[in-house]
């Protein structure tokens, strides 16, 4: 999928390691700054960061991934299939905090920016390669994922970047080994891994398909030539036709042998072997996760997100698969943004196909929350788009080179051949005195256009990313409000300190990140949970939609069936303790 890397130029080897490190470090620093801004402002956009904190706390303690925030005794592997998260447990054991997960995600995303920049350096000069790396770092998919804090896909992003870069460079084993663990990040990503394997297998099958096609065309030409001779010639020239038949049989045996050679080559090709293995692994991982593991571990005995895709509707009306990709119009925003950040030309690369499984289930889902560019759902698409962009630029330059050389095409007249020029009209081959010429695959001047597109693509991607980025979360870092701590931070910190380590506590979102690393947190809305030792309510928190409980002890008694006593009530943050 790639030609000779640009790094082969001695003038480009010096920054080959430095620039990716600088881009990755800068990206990580900016992301960490945003996470720190959220931390000092006690900004908790959802319960997901606390959920995964509780998960890693269980892993770090050597326990099963029980997450009480989702429900008492809830095994989180019954919600989503993400066993690979266990590799982060040692880091959490050393730094047990909800902030640790946010920083881990920032580091993983930043490292993927370094990988994408390095991949671009294999094709481009330093300046446009850095432009692609910065555009990737500023992309809407990563920004929104950082803003909503840690999710399991944080592990998939650098793995996909590494795997796709290796795939583009035809390092088949590396591509496969980096892609294998992606299927263990989330249940749907096994299909993505299968698509990567299909691309590898397809690369190996191309020579076989070309050889087979040539053999078929040759056989057809021989058949037509034979039928045009007529049966009468055999009676008159029996000896000659016998010789011709023998020659034809020899030719058939040679053709069969030739056609068999590509098949044997495919079997020996590492791209075919690794690609086939990836396809099997990806499909099997997703099928087992969705069909067996998740239902077995889920309290309801089913895949909790089976409503992602309305299979009944799709079976009744297969055409809806296409229609639902762009209807309602909200979905077009996501498609348009993906197209623009890839400078449009990213679709030139077959690597762009890796994005289709994720986009398919999102757009086919009746859940409108999956359709837009927000939250973390587009994060796994960013390495796909930008590595595809690098590959597309390389392809455009190769096409430009071939277009420049197209003037050497041969034009044949009934006599000696002459050289044709790019200005000649393309036509089909002919004989018997007619002008013949191989059809030019390019229009006059097309080479210059393609090269201009290749040169402009990195900067176009950067402009789009920065323009869209002004409306994305990281733009908040330029405001004074981003660095102003929560005015109630002292009251929130005091409320957290009042809860003894290891105690059970039911709370809303506001203090969840602060409590989850030291206590056994429950979501206050889970009415089936056993009565916790403490209840913490932030009356000004977004959980209550402006209608918080005026009497926290009465609310807790109605919820859990036991009496509670107010321990503190400061700055609209109420801490209540279960009565003895």
RABEL-V455184 format. One record per helix or strand. SS is the DSSP state (@ for helix, = for strand). FROM is the first residue (numbers start at 1). TO is the last residue. If there is no record, write none. Layout:
ss/from/to
SS/FROM/TO
SS/FROM/TO
This chain:
ss/from/to
@/6/8
@/10/12
@/14/16
@/18/40
@/48/60
=/66/66
@/68/70
=/75/75
@/76/78
@/83/94
@/98/121
@/126/137
@/140/147
@/153/168
@/172/184
@/189/229
@/232/236
@/238/268
@/270/297
@/306/308
@/311/316
@/320/323
@/330/341
@/345/348
@/350/364
@/368/370
@/379/408
=/410/412
=/417/419
=/436/437
@/446/469
@/473/478
@/480/483
@/489/497
=/504/507
@/512/515
=/520/523
=/534/538
@/542/544
@/552/560
=/564/570
=/573/578
